[in-house]
Amino acid sequence: MATDVVAELAASLAKTGVEDGELSYRGQGRKLDDAQSVEEIVKEIQDFEGLQALRLEGNTFGVEAAQAIAKALQTKSEFKRCYWSDMFTGRLRAEIPPALNSLGDALMLAGARLTVLDLSDNAFGPDGVKGIERLLKSSASHTLQELRLNNCGMGIGGGKILAAALTHCHKDSSAGGNPLNLKVFVAGRNRLENDGAIALAQAFQLMGSLEEIHMPQNGINHPGITALAKAVQHNANLRILNLNDNTFTDKGGIAMAQALKHLSSVQVINFGDCLVRPAGAIAIAETVSEGLPILKELNLSFCEITEEAALKVAQSVKHKNTLEKLDLNGNSLGEEGCQALQDAMEGMNMGQILGSLSDDDGEQDDDDDDDDDKDDDVDEEEEEEEVDDDDDDVDEEEIEEEEEEEEEEEEDKFSTPTSAPKPPDVSSFLSFPSPDKLLKLGDRRAFLIEQQVDVTDAMKTAEAFLKISSVYKDDNEEVKDAVLNSIDALLKKAYTTSSFQGYSFVSSLLILLGLIKSEDKVKPILVVPGHLQALEHVVQQDYFPKENVAVLEAFMSRNNTALDSCGKIKRHLQSTLHSLRSQS
């Protein structure tokens, strides 16, 4: 009987590995230069009835190859989802706009109605944004719900072009009676700075439909943060706000705190590495105390917050029954302040949700206060130079001048992830994992990886798990600990995220390991011992659902050549799975 249940569940998992109507070439590492190199892909696209999604991530496409694929897409009227991240690595910057224009024009010609456009990790700069400008302005984008442009090196000019295109799309779609209802916007690590952020803020305010905003590491200071704050309060359904590693200062922190008072659906606030300072933290604490009824996560780490401000933040979450994580690490509490904070949280029976304080920077001294004053003076000068954020129109000549300046300063002519500054380089590690790269991420590697991976996507989470575990070394304790700590942080976050689908994660894992055949054409990875050793660790952790153990045991027990290279380690994993299942 138990065997039948496992068999039924396994069959169900195999079906949930991919979404309906999806064709995938994800992560195959292929270099596709011309039409001949993509003949097989083109034929499969042509033969796929009801194609709705195409995954091209992790390959690199030349102009002619993209044009051939575009021609095949011209008849796909049911097409909805473009998963086209990391598809131009090593290409000349000049190749990308014509490739993107071809693909976009094909979707417009097909009459597609897009819901997802993901072009993350393509360092294409402002010109790349021009390559999707027509598509974003067209009726094909009137139905767009997710726009993901993480780590694309857009710069200020690209940010302004993007903002203008979204504004045009919203006005055009509104005139047709169905306003653009964009829900997810991702544009981290793009050098948007204040002007780019201000332009996008105007578009955000106009749309008013955003549920997730992710804009970490963009060099945005308090004028840009203030403009975003003004826009945020007009997006009533906002659930996630991630502005990690920008520079709020107390002015930006106070502005954002005021904006959050208008919202009630926010679940995740990530202002880590944002220098909100004590005044900003106290203002945010007041907002948390008075509202935000379903808040799950509050990150104010590495923000130069003092003991007094941290304790007010702690008091503000006293009655937040939904709160799962409070991160105040890396601030200026001092040893006694850290203890006082821990005591306060434990006194409210919330000690378990307080993150580590191991990176506390110690109490501030008077010199720090002087530095803060100097920073404020600089901020005042920056504010005077900012454009008027009430101006809804984007000056096209100004954009072109800025683009020319950026192009003159751009020394690297190739589209590679290195064109966008990103130390420490998590993307590089996840693209081409090595033990050395993992260690170089430093003590915050688990946090950095956790921030980089979209845990709402089960397949992406499974891929990240396998990439991290691939560098596992049983004979190197430093690497071993780094791998296991990173995996634990990633999967703990995944399994505590309400939208994460645990069964889909297990299914994706089995597909990538070559133990399940799916309807998709996902190419299994080459299994190495580290994959199974890390998996053995994971199944023994409290966060891993015990009901999935029987499924894993069933598949690991089958005769399958995919795991032949890991015979002894496979048997050890099987033994552990059997023991765990017997205990449950």
C-alpha positions as CSV (number, residue, x, y, z in Angstrom):
1,M,0.0,0.0,0.0
2,A,2.8,2.4,1.0
3,T,4.5,1.6,-2.3
4,D,1.4,2.6,-4.2
5,V,1.2,5.9,-2.4
6,V,4.8,6.7,-3.2
7,A,4.3,5.7,-6.8
8,E,1.2,8.0,-7.1
9,L,3.1,10.8,-5.5
10,A,6.1,10.3,-7.7
11,A,3.9,10.5,-10.8
12,S,2.4,13.6,-9.5
13,L,5.8,15.1,-8.9
14,A,6.9,14.3,-12.4
15,K,4.0,16.3,-13.7
16,T,4.6,19.3,-11.5
17,G,8.2,19.6,-12.6
18,V,7.3,22.1,-15.3
19,E,4.4,24.4,-16.1
20,D,2.0,23.6,-18.9
21,G,3.0,24.7,-22.3
22,E,6.7,25.3,-21.4
23,L,9.7,24.4,-23.5
24,S,13.1,24.6,-21.7
25,Y,16.7,24.7,-22.7
26,R,17.7,26.1,-19.3
27,G,21.3,25.8,-18.1
28,Q,22.7,23.7,-21.1
29,G,25.7,26.0,-21.5
30,R,25.4,26.0,-25.3
31,K,27.0,28.6,-27.6
32,L,24.6,29.3,-30.4
33,D,25.9,31.7,-33.0
34,D,23.8,31.2,-36.2
35,A,20.6,29.8,-37.6
36,Q,22.2,26.3,-38.2
37,S,23.1,26.0,-34.5
38,V,19.5,26.4,-33.4
39,E,17.8,24.3,-36.0
40,E,16.7,21.7,-33.4
41,I,15.4,24.4,-31.1
42,V,13.5,26.1,-33.9
43,K,11.9,22.8,-35.0
44,E,10.8,22.0,-31.4
45,I,9.3,25.5,-31.1
46,Q,7.5,25.1,-34.4
47,D,6.1,21.7,-33.4
48,F,5.1,22.7,-29.9
49,E,1.3,23.2,-30.0
50,G,0.1,25.8,-27.5
51,L,3.5,27.1,-26.5
52,Q,3.2,29.5,-23.6
53,A,6.7,29.7,-22.1
54,L,10.3,29.4,-23.4
55,R,13.3,29.1,-21.2
56,L,16.7,30.0,-22.7
57,E,18.6,30.8,-19.5
58,G,22.2,29.7,-19.2
59,N,23.1,29.6,-23.0
60,T,24.5,32.3,-25.2
61,F,22.8,33.4,-28.4
62,G,24.2,35.4,-31.3
63,V,22.1,37.7,-33.5
64,E,21.4,35.2,-36.2
65,A,20.5,32.5,-33.7
66,A,18.1,34.9,-32.0
67,Q,16.5,35.9,-35.3
68,A,15.9,32.2,-36.2
69,I,14.2,31.6,-32.9
70,A,12.2,34.8,-33.3
71,K,10.9,33.6,-36.7
72,A,9.6,30.4,-35.1
73,L,7.8,32.4,-32.4
74,Q,5.9,34.5,-34.8
75,T,3.0,32.1,-34.9
76,K,2.8,31.4,-31.2
77,S,-0.3,33.5,-30.3
78,E,-0.7,31.8,-26.9
79,F,2.8,32.7,-25.7
80,K,3.0,34.3,-22.2
81,R,6.3,33.8,-20.4
82,C,9.9,34.7,-21.4
83,Y,12.6,33.3,-19.2
84,W,15.5,34.8,-21.0
85,S,18.0,35.6,-18.2
86,D,21.8,35.0,-18.7
87,M,21.6,34.4,-22.5
88,F,24.2,36.8,-23.9
89,T,27.3,36.1,-21.8
90,G,30.4,36.8,-23.8
91,R,28.6,38.6,-26.6
92,L,29.5,42.0,-28.0
93,R,27.3,44.7,-26.5
94,A,26.3,45.7,-30.0
95,E,24.9,42.3,-30.7
96,I,22.3,42.4,-28.0
97,P,19.8,45.1,-29.1
98,P,19.2,43.6,-32.6
99,A,18.8,40.1,-31.0
100,L,16.3,41.5,-28.5
101,N,14.5,43.6,-31.1
102,S,14.0,40.4,-33.2
103,L,12.6,38.4,-30.4
104,G,10.3,41.3,-29.2
105,D,9.0,42.0,-32.7
106,A,8.2,38.3,-33.2
107,L,6.1,38.3,-30.0
108,M,4.3,41.4,-31.1
109,L,3.6,39.9,-34.6
110,A,2.3,36.7,-32.9
111,G,-0.2,38.7,-30.8
112,A,1.3,37.4,-27.6
113,R,0.0,38.6,-24.3
114,L,3.0,38.5,-21.9
115,T,2.8,37.8,-18.2
116,V,6.5,37.3,-17.4
117,L,9.6,38.9,-19.0
118,D,12.8,37.9,-17.3
119,L,16.1,39.2,-18.8
120,S,18.1,39.2,-15.6
121,D,21.9,38.7,-15.6
122,N,22.3,40.1,-19.1
123,A,24.7,43.0,-18.7
124,F,23.4,44.9,-21.7
125,G,23.5,48.5,-20.5
126,P,21.2,51.3,-21.8
127,D,21.3,49.9,-25.3
128,G,19.8,46.6,-24.1
129,V,16.9,48.5,-22.6
130,K,16.4,50.1,-26.0
131,G,16.2,46.6,-27.4
132,I,13.1,45.8,-25.4
133,E,11.6,49.4,-25.5
134,R,9.2,48.6,-28.5
135,L,8.1,45.4,-26.8
136,L,7.4,47.1,-23.5
137,K,5.4,49.9,-25.2
138,S,3.3,47.4,-27.3
139,S,0.0,45.7,-26.6
140,A,2.0,42.5,-26.0
141,S,3.1,44.0,-22.6
142,H,-0.3,45.3,-21.6
143,T,-0.8,42.1,-19.6
144,L,2.7,42.0,-18.1
145,Q,2.7,40.9,-14.4
146,E,6.4,40.2,-13.7
147,L,9.4,42.2,-15.1
148,R,12.7,40.9,-14.0
149,L,15.8,42.9,-15.0
150,N,18.3,42.0,-12.2
151,N,22.0,42.7,-12.8
152,C,21.7,44.2,-16.3
153,G,23.9,47.3,-15.9
154,M,21.1,49.6,-17.1
155,G,22.6,52.7,-15.6
156,I,20.7,56.0,-15.2
157,G,19.9,56.3,-18.9
158,G,18.5,52.7,-19.1
159,G,16.4,53.4,-16.0
160,K,14.9,56.4,-17.6
161,I,14.1,54.6,-20.9
162,L,12.5,51.8,-18.9
163,A,10.5,54.2,-16.8
164,A,9.2,56.0,-20.0
165,A,8.3,52.7,-21.6
166,L,6.3,51.5,-18.6
167,T,4.6,54.8,-18.4
168,H,3.7,54.6,-22.1
169,C,2.5,51.0,-21.7
170,H,0.3,52.0,-18.7
171,K,-1.3,55.0,-20.5
172,D,-1.9,53.0,-23.7
173,S,-3.4,50.0,-21.9
174,S,-5.5,52.2,-19.7
175,A,-7.0,53.9,-22.8
176,G,-8.0,50.4,-24.0
177,G,-9.8,49.7,-20.7
178,N,-7.3,47.2,-19.2
179,P,-4.5,49.1,-17.4
180,L,-1.1,47.5,-17.0
181,N,-1.2,45.5,-13.8
182,L,2.5,44.9,-13.1
183,K,2.9,43.0,-9.8
184,V,6.6,42.1,-9.6
185,F,9.5,44.5,-10.5
186,V,13.1,43.3,-10.1
187,A,16.0,45.5,-11.0
188,G,18.8,45.0,-8.5
189,R,22.5,45.8,-9.3
190,N,21.8,48.2,-12.2
191,R,23.6,51.4,-11.2
192,L,20.3,53.3,-11.4
193,E,21.4,55.9,-8.8
194,N,19.0,58.7,-7.8
195,D,17.9,59.9,-11.3
196,G,17.1,56.4,-12.5
197,A,15.2,55.6,-9.2
198,I,13.3,58.9,-9.4
199,A,12.2,58.2,-13.0
200,L,11.0,54.7,-12.1
201,A,9.3,56.0,-9.0
202,Q,7.1,58.1,-11.2
203,A,6.1,55.0,-13.2
204,F,5.5,53.0,-10.0
205,Q,3.2,55.7,-8.6
206,L,1.3,55.8,-11.9
207,M,0.7,52.0,-12.0
208,G,-0.1,51.5,-8.3
209,S,-0.3,47.7,-8.8
210,L,3.1,46.5,-7.5
211,E,3.2,43.7,-5.0
212,E,7.0,43.2,-5.0
213,I,9.8,45.7,-5.5
214,H,13.3,44.5,-5.6
215,M,16.0,47.2,-6.2
216,P,19.1,46.3,-4.1
217,Q,22.6,47.6,-4.8
218,N,21.7,50.5,-7.1
219,G,23.7,53.4,-5.5
220,I,20.5,55.2,-4.6
221,N,20.8,57.9,-1.9
222,H,18.1,59.6,0.1
223,P,16.6,61.8,-2.7
224,G,16.0,58.7,-4.8
225,I,14.7,56.7,-1.7
226,T,12.4,59.6,-0.9
227,A,10.9,59.5,-4.4
228,L,10.5,55.7,-4.1
229,A,8.8,56.2,-0.7
230,K,6.3,58.6,-2.3
231,A,5.6,56.0,-5.0
232,V,5.4,53.0,-2.6
233,Q,2.4,54.4,-0.7
234,H,0.3,54.4,-3.9
235,N,0.8,50.6,-4.3
236,A,-1.7,49.4,-1.7
237,N,-1.1,45.7,-2.3
238,L,2.7,45.8,-1.8
239,R,4.0,42.7,0.0
240,I,7.8,42.7,-0.5
241,L,10.0,45.8,-0.5
242,N,13.7,45.0,-1.0
243,L,16.0,48.0,-1.2
244,N,19.1,46.3,0.4
245,D,22.5,48.0,0.1
246,N,21.4,51.5,-0.9
247,T,22.0,54.6,1.2
248,F,18.9,55.9,3.0
249,T,20.5,58.0,5.8
250,D,18.0,59.1,8.4
251,K,16.1,61.3,5.9
252,G,15.4,58.4,3.6
253,G,14.5,56.1,6.5
254,I,12.0,58.6,7.9
255,A,10.5,59.1,4.5
256,M,10.1,55.4,3.9
257,A,8.7,54.9,7.4
258,Q,6.0,57.5,6.6
259,A,5.2,55.9,3.4
260,L,4.8,52.4,5.0
261,K,2.1,53.9,7.3
262,H,-0.2,53.9,4.3
263,L,0.2,50.1,3.6
264,S,-1.3,47.1,5.3
265,S,-0.2,44.1,3.1
266,V,3.6,44.3,3.6
267,Q,5.1,41.1,4.6
268,V,8.9,41.6,4.0
269,I,10.9,44.7,4.5
270,N,14.6,44.4,3.6
271,F,16.5,47.6,4.3
272,G,19.7,45.8,5.3
273,D,23.0,47.7,4.5
274,C,21.0,50.9,4.0
275,L,22.4,53.1,6.6
276,V,19.0,54.1,8.1
277,R,20.8,55.2,11.3
278,P,19.1,55.6,14.7
279,A,16.5,58.3,13.6
280,G,15.5,56.2,10.6
281,A,15.2,53.0,12.6
282,I,13.1,54.7,15.3
283,A,10.7,56.1,12.6
284,I,10.4,52.6,11.1
285,A,9.8,51.1,14.6
286,E,6.9,53.6,15.1
287,T,5.4,52.5,11.8
288,V,5.8,48.8,12.6
289,S,4.2,49.4,16.0
290,E,1.2,51.2,14.7
291,G,0.6,49.2,11.5
292,L,1.9,46.5,9.1
293,P,-0.3,43.8,10.7
294,I,1.0,40.8,8.7
295,L,4.7,41.6,8.7
296,K,6.9,38.5,8.5
297,E,10.4,39.7,8.0
298,L,12.2,43.0,9.0
299,N,15.8,43.4,8.0
300,L,17.6,46.4,9.4
301,S,21.1,44.9,9.5
302,F,24.3,46.8,8.9
303,C,22.5,50.2,9.3
304,E,24.6,51.9,12.0
305,I,21.7,51.5,14.5
306,T,22.5,52.1,18.2
307,E,21.3,50.2,21.2
308,E,18.4,52.6,22.0
309,A,17.1,52.5,18.4
310,A,17.4,48.7,18.3
311,L,15.5,48.3,21.5
312,K,12.7,50.4,20.1
313,V,12.6,48.2,17.0
314,A,12.4,45.2,19.3
315,Q,9.5,46.7,21.2
316,S,7.7,47.6,18.0
317,V,7.3,43.9,17.0
318,K,6.0,42.8,20.4
319,H,2.5,42.0,19.1
320,K,3.5,40.9,15.6
321,N,2.3,37.3,15.7
322,T,3.1,36.8,12.1
323,L,6.8,37.9,12.4
324,E,9.3,35.1,11.5
325,K,12.6,37.0,11.4
326,L,14.1,40.2,12.8
327,D,17.6,41.0,11.5
328,L,19.6,43.6,13.5
329,N,23.0,42.1,12.9
330,G,26.0,44.3,12.1
331,N,24.8,47.4,13.8
332,S,26.4,49.5,16.6
333,L,25.0,48.0,19.8
334,G,28.1,47.0,21.7
335,E,28.4,43.9,23.8
336,E,25.9,45.1,26.5
337,G,23.5,46.4,23.8
338,C,23.5,43.0,22.1
339,Q,22.7,41.3,25.4
340,A,20.0,43.9,26.2
341,L,18.4,43.3,22.8
342,Q,18.5,39.5,23.2
343,D,17.0,39.8,26.7
344,A,14.2,42.1,25.4
345,M,13.3,39.7,22.7
346,E,13.4,36.7,25.0
347,G,11.3,38.6,27.5
348,M,8.6,38.9,24.8
349,N,9.0,35.1,24.0
350,M,10.3,36.1,20.6
351,G,14.0,35.2,21.0
352,Q,13.8,32.6,18.3
353,I,13.0,35.1,15.6
354,L,16.0,37.4,16.3
355,G,18.8,36.7,13.9
356,S,22.5,36.4,14.8
357,L,24.3,39.5,16.2
358,S,27.8,38.1,15.6
359,D,28.8,40.9,13.3
360,D,27.9,43.7,15.6
361,D,30.2,46.7,15.0
362,G,30.4,47.9,18.6
363,E,29.1,51.2,20.2
364,Q,29.5,54.4,18.2
365,D,31.8,57.1,19.5
366,D,31.7,60.8,19.0
367,D,33.8,60.6,15.8
368,D,31.1,58.6,14.3
369,D,28.6,61.3,15.0
370,D,30.9,63.8,13.4
371,D,31.1,61.6,10.3
372,D,27.3,61.4,10.2
373,D,27.1,65.2,10.2
374,K,29.5,65.3,7.2
375,D,27.5,62.7,5.4
376,D,24.3,64.8,5.9
377,D,26.1,67.9,4.4
378,V,27.0,65.8,1.4
379,D,23.4,64.6,1.1
380,E,22.1,68.2,1.2
381,E,24.4,69.1,-1.8
382,E,23.2,66.0,-3.6
383,E,19.6,67.0,-3.0
384,E,20.0,70.4,-4.4
385,E,21.3,68.8,-7.7
386,E,18.4,66.4,-8.0
387,V,15.8,66.9,-10.8
388,D,12.3,67.9,-9.8
389,D,10.5,64.6,-9.0
390,D,7.2,66.1,-9.9
391,D,8.1,66.3,-13.5
392,D,6.3,63.3,-15.1
393,D,8.0,63.7,-18.6
394,V,11.4,62.2,-19.3
395,D,13.7,64.5,-21.4
396,E,14.7,62.4,-24.4
397,E,17.7,64.6,-25.2
398,E,18.9,64.3,-21.6
399,I,18.7,60.5,-21.8
400,E,20.7,60.5,-25.0
401,E,23.4,62.7,-23.6
402,E,23.7,60.6,-20.5
403,E,23.9,57.4,-22.6
404,E,26.7,58.9,-24.7
405,E,28.6,59.7,-21.6
406,E,28.1,56.2,-20.2
407,E,29.1,54.6,-23.5
408,E,32.3,56.7,-23.6
409,E,33.2,55.6,-20.1
410,E,32.4,51.9,-20.8
411,E,35.7,50.1,-21.3
412,D,34.3,46.6,-21.6
413,K,32.7,46.0,-25.0
414,F,31.4,42.6,-24.1
415,S,28.2,41.6,-22.3
416,T,29.4,39.7,-19.4
417,P,28.3,39.8,-15.7
418,T,31.5,41.7,-14.9
419,S,30.3,44.9,-16.6
420,A,28.1,45.5,-13.6
421,P,30.0,46.0,-10.4
422,K,29.0,43.3,-7.9
423,P,31.6,42.5,-5.2
424,P,31.3,40.0,-3.6
425,D,30.2,38.2,-6.7
426,V,27.4,35.8,-5.9
427,S,26.2,35.6,-9.5
428,S,29.7,34.5,-10.6
429,F,29.7,31.8,-8.0
430,L,26.3,30.5,-9.0
431,S,27.1,30.6,-12.7
432,F,30.5,28.9,-12.3
433,P,30.8,27.4,-8.8
434,S,34.1,26.7,-7.2
435,P,35.2,26.3,-3.6
436,D,37.5,29.3,-3.8
437,K,34.7,31.6,-5.0
438,L,32.4,30.4,-2.2
439,L,35.0,31.1,0.4
440,K,35.8,34.5,-1.1
441,L,32.2,35.5,-0.5
442,G,33.2,35.8,3.2
443,D,31.3,35.3,6.4
444,R,28.1,36.8,4.9
445,R,28.0,34.2,2.1
446,A,24.8,32.5,3.3
447,F,23.0,35.8,3.5
448,L,24.2,37.0,0.1
449,I,23.2,33.7,-1.6
450,E,19.8,33.8,0.2
451,Q,19.2,37.3,-1.2
452,Q,20.3,36.3,-4.7
453,V,18.1,33.2,-5.2
454,D,14.4,33.6,-5.9
455,V,13.0,31.0,-3.5
456,T,9.5,31.4,-4.9
457,D,10.7,29.5,-8.0
458,A,11.2,25.8,-7.0
459,M,13.4,25.0,-10.0
460,K,15.7,28.0,-9.4
461,T,16.0,27.0,-5.7
462,A,16.8,23.4,-6.8
463,E,19.4,24.6,-9.2
464,A,21.0,26.8,-6.6
465,F,21.1,23.9,-4.1
466,L,22.9,21.7,-6.6
467,K,25.4,24.5,-7.6
468,I,26.3,25.2,-4.0
469,S,26.6,21.5,-3.1
470,S,28.7,20.7,-6.2
471,V,31.8,22.3,-4.4
472,Y,31.3,20.2,-1.2
473,K,34.6,18.7,0.0
474,D,34.4,16.1,2.7
475,D,38.2,16.6,3.5
476,N,38.1,20.4,3.8
477,E,36.2,21.5,6.9
478,E,36.1,25.2,5.8
479,V,34.6,24.5,2.5
480,K,32.3,21.9,3.9
481,D,30.9,24.2,6.6
482,A,30.5,27.0,4.0
483,V,28.5,24.8,1.7
484,L,26.2,23.4,4.5
485,N,25.6,26.8,6.1
486,S,24.7,28.3,2.8
487,I,22.4,25.5,1.9
488,D,20.7,25.6,5.3
489,A,20.1,29.4,5.1
490,L,18.7,29.0,1.5
491,L,16.3,26.2,2.3
492,K,15.2,27.5,5.6
493,K,14.1,30.7,3.9
494,A,12.5,28.7,1.1
495,Y,10.5,26.4,3.4
496,T,9.3,29.4,5.5
497,T,8.2,31.3,2.5
498,S,4.4,30.9,2.1
499,S,4.5,30.7,-1.8
500,F,7.3,28.1,-1.9
501,Q,6.1,24.7,-3.2
502,G,8.0,22.0,-1.4
503,Y,6.8,19.2,-3.6
504,S,7.8,21.1,-6.7
505,F,11.3,21.6,-5.2
506,V,11.7,17.9,-4.7
507,S,10.4,17.2,-8.2
508,S,12.8,19.8,-9.7
509,L,15.7,18.2,-7.7
510,L,14.8,14.7,-9.0
511,I,14.5,16.0,-12.6
512,L,17.9,17.7,-12.4
513,L,19.5,14.6,-10.9
514,G,18.2,12.6,-13.8
515,L,15.9,10.5,-11.7
516,I,12.6,11.7,-13.2
517,K,11.7,12.4,-16.8
518,S,9.5,15.5,-17.1
519,E,7.4,16.8,-20.0
520,D,10.0,19.5,-20.2
521,K,13.4,19.0,-22.0
522,V,15.5,19.9,-19.0
523,K,19.0,18.5,-19.4
524,P,20.0,16.6,-16.2
525,I,23.3,17.7,-14.5
526,L,26.4,15.6,-14.1
527,V,25.9,14.2,-10.5
528,V,28.9,14.6,-8.2
529,P,29.3,13.2,-4.7
530,G,28.8,16.6,-3.1
531,H,25.2,16.7,-4.4
532,L,24.3,13.5,-2.5
533,Q,26.4,14.4,0.6
534,A,24.6,17.7,0.9
535,L,21.3,16.1,0.3
536,E,22.0,13.6,3.1
537,H,22.6,16.6,5.4
538,V,19.4,18.4,4.3
539,V,17.0,15.5,4.9
540,Q,18.1,15.3,8.5
541,Q,17.3,18.9,9.2
542,D,14.2,20.1,11.0
543,Y,13.2,22.4,8.1
544,F,12.9,19.5,5.6
545,P,9.4,17.9,5.5
546,K,9.6,14.3,6.7
547,E,6.8,13.3,4.2
548,N,9.3,13.9,1.4
549,V,11.8,11.4,2.7
550,A,9.8,8.4,1.5
551,V,9.7,9.9,-2.0
552,L,13.4,10.4,-2.1
553,E,14.1,6.9,-0.8
554,A,11.9,5.4,-3.5
555,F,13.8,7.2,-6.3
556,M,17.2,6.6,-4.8
557,S,16.4,2.9,-4.6
558,R,15.7,2.6,-8.3
559,N,18.2,1.3,-10.8
560,N,19.4,4.4,-12.5
561,T,22.8,5.1,-14.2
562,A,22.7,8.8,-13.2
563,L,24.1,8.0,-9.8
564,D,26.5,5.3,-10.8
565,S,29.5,7.5,-10.2
566,C,28.5,8.0,-6.5
567,G,28.0,4.3,-5.6
568,K,29.2,4.3,-2.0
569,I,27.8,7.8,-1.2
570,K,24.5,6.8,-2.8
571,R,24.2,3.8,-0.6
572,H,25.0,5.9,2.5
573,L,22.2,8.3,1.5
574,Q,19.8,5.4,1.0
575,S,20.6,4.1,4.4
576,T,20.0,7.5,6.0
577,L,16.7,7.9,4.2
578,H,15.6,4.4,5.2
579,S,16.5,5.1,8.8
580,L,14.6,8.4,8.8
581,R,11.5,6.8,7.3
582,S,11.6,4.0,9.8
583,Q,11.6,6.6,12.7
584,S,8.6,8.5,11.3
